[in-house]
Amino acid sequence: MQTADPPNQTVYDVATLTQLALDAEGKPSVIQLSLPDGEEIAAHGTDSGLRLITVVTGDLYWGDGDAVDPAAKMIYPTGSVLMLPSITPH
């Protein structure tokens, strides 16, 4: 694994993605995703493998499924770790 120069890019219109490490093929294997307080990312899915998510600061409001449902959101505080299998809409 190689380390990446931290190029920041905006994703989902509101989040900042920073690449922290790359795999042997140069694809991101460790990223940091930062959102301003109160911002929300639209429901989406990932098909590139297992994701491990650590809440570094603040609270993460999380929902599973194809649409955002405010009543079904779960709250993960600082220090929480989530495991998200591939192809999981969230």
Secondary structure, 3 states (H helix, E strand, C coil): CEECCCCEEEECCCEEEEEEEECCCCCEEEEEEECCCCCCCCCCCCCCCCEEEECCCCCEEECCCCCCCHHHCEEECCCCEEEECCCCCC
